Amino acid sequence: MTQSTPGGPDALTRSLGLRVRQLRDARGLSQTDLGARMTEQGLSWSRTTVAKLESGKRGSLSVSELLGLSLVFDLPPLLLLADPRHGRVDITDAHSIQAWDALFWSVGLRRPRFNDGRLSWGPPGAVSPMFELIEAGLKIEDCMVHLREPAPVAASADDPAQQWHEEQQRRVLKMIRATVNTMSKFDAPLPLTASDVELVRQRGTELGVPVFNEIGD
């Protein structure tokens, strides 16, 4: 791992500079193009800004700039920082970690620990308590995908396909209800839009699985 020089970029910024160049080249953008697109995101970038970052002459990168780059490249911010296809990540001058470890750590699936100044990871299953919140949010998102699925065209009220669909929808509603109960421990808003809440209320009423009273107004 290369140490930063005084006044030079920190380890993570240096890695991001290389990553930005790879992404820019892959998308056929010039440095001027990237500067202009970052400016469209409300960040005052120019060709010179991009050139300094890519050549290792930019000292640091702000969180806003990182998120702006993620918008421009249409890439999740975490994958801009740590892509498993590109090996290790220099998170500081002192610590270089595997990209998978960086990704899992960022969502609470890894818990760092230090032994004589050396970074390692907790035993399997030693996840952050906040991972439960993230997992619950993902579960609700997945449930809503299934809840939005249109009902099959039924020949009659007792059509087997219709009955199967309704039973699956009941199962999804029960999962949403249980997951909402889990999320209530964290006092966090649900990842649902107003139209999502209305759909949950409507389907819950139709299928006899009340969920809205768990969600609230």
N, C-alpha and C positions, 0 to 999 in steps of 0.2 A: 504494500500500500504506500503510495507516494505522499509524503508529508507536505502540508501547505507551506509556501514561502511567505515571509512577512509581507502583508499587503496584498497577497494573492488570494485566489478563491479558496474557500473551505472545501473539504473533501466532497461533500454532497453537491455543491455548486459545480465543481469540476466535472463530476459524473454527469450531472444534468446538462452541462454544456455539450458533452459528447452525444448524449441522448437526443438533444434538440437537433443537432446537426444530422443525425441518422434519420430522424422523423421528417425533417425539412426536405432532405434529399429524396426520401422515399415518396414524398408527396409532390415533388417537382416544384417546390417553392424556392424562390431566391431569398437572400437575406433581406432585401428590400420588401418583398412580398410578406414575409413573416413580420417584419416591423410594422407594416401597414395594418395587418390583421390584428396584431396586438393593440395597436392604437384604436382600432374599432371596438376593442373590449374595454376601452377607457384607460389604457396604459400607454404612456408616452414613450413608445419604442421607435427606433429608427434602424437603418441598416447597420450603423455603427454599434448600437446596443447589441444586436444579434451577433455581430462579428466578435465583439469583446467576450460575450458569453461562450461562444463556441471555441475561441482560441485560448480560453483560460485566463483572460485578463479582467473578468468581472468578479469582484470580490464576493458577492453574495446575491441571492435571489429571494425576493420577498414571497410570502405566501400568496398574495394577490397575483403576483407574476406567475407563480406556479399554476394557480387555478386558471389564469388567462391562457397559458400555454395549453392546458388540458382542454379548454374550450376550442381553441384554434385547431388542435390536432384531433379533436373529437375522441379523446382518450380519457378513461377514468384517472383522476389524479394519482391514485396509488400505483397504477401501472406506469405512469410517467416517472415516478420515483423508483419503483422496483418492478422490473419485468423479469419473470423467471426465465425467459428466453435469452437473457443477457447476463446470466451468472450472478456475481456478487454485487453488493451495494456498499459503498463507503459512506456510512452514515455520519461519521466524524473522522478526524485524523487518527483517532485511537481505535476505532472499531469498524471492521469490514465484516458484513454478514451475508449469508445466502439470501437471494431475492425472495424465496419462499418464506424464510423466517421473517423477513421484513414485512411481507404482506400479511402473514398470520398474526404477527405482533400488532400491526396497525388496526386489526379488527378484534383484538383481544384473545386470539387463539394461542398466543405465546406470552409467557411472562418472563421478562429478563431477570437475571440474577448475576451477581458479581462475586468472584472468588479471586482474591489477591489482585483486584483490578481487571481481571479478565472477564469478558462478557460470555455468559452461557445462558441456557434456557431452562426453565423449570421442567419438572418431570411431566410425562404425558398426562394430560387431563388437568394440568395446572393452568387453567384459563382465567382471564380477567372476569370479574363479576359482570362487567359491562357487556361481555359477549352475549349474555343471556338477552339483553335488550336488543342488540343488533340482530341476533337470531330470531327474536320474536317479530321484529319489523320485517325481516325477509320472509318469514312464514306468512304474515298477513298479506304481503305483496303477492306471494304465490297463490294464496287462497283467493284473492280478488281476481286473478287471471281466470281461475276455474269458475268463479261465481258469474263472471261476465259471459261465459259460453252460452250461446243461444240454445234453447230447447229444441229437440228434434220435432219434426212435423209428425204429429200423432194421428193415427186413424181413429182412435177412440180414447176415452179417458183412462181406460185400463190397458193401453198400449204398453207392452213390456219396455220399449225404448224410452218412453216418457217416464215410466215408473223408475227405471234405472237412473235416468237423469235427475229426477227429483230426489232420489235417495242420495246421490252423490252431492247434490247441492245442500241437503241437510247435513251431511258429514262435514262439508266445507264450513257451513255456518257454525257448527259446534266447535270446529277448530278455531275459527275466528274468535268466538266467545271465550274459549279457554286461553287463547293467546292474549286477548285484551286484559284478562285477569292478571296474567303474568306481567304485562307492561305497566299495569297500574302501580306496581311496587316501585317503579322508577320515576313516577310522576312526570312521564314524558308524553307529548302529544302523539296521537296515532298517525301513521303514514297513510291517511285516508283523506281524499278530497270530499267536498260537500256532496258531490254526486255519488261517490263511493258509499258514504253513510246512508244516503237515500236508498241506494240499491240494497244494502244490507238490511235496512228497515223493511223494505218492500218484500224481499224474498223471505225474510224471517217471518213476517206476518202470513204470507201465502203458504209457507211450509210448516208453520207451527213451531219455529225455533227462534224465540225472541232473543235478539242480540242488542238491539238499539238501546235498551235500558242500561246495558253494560257500557255502551259508548258514551251516552249523554249527548246533549245538544252542542 
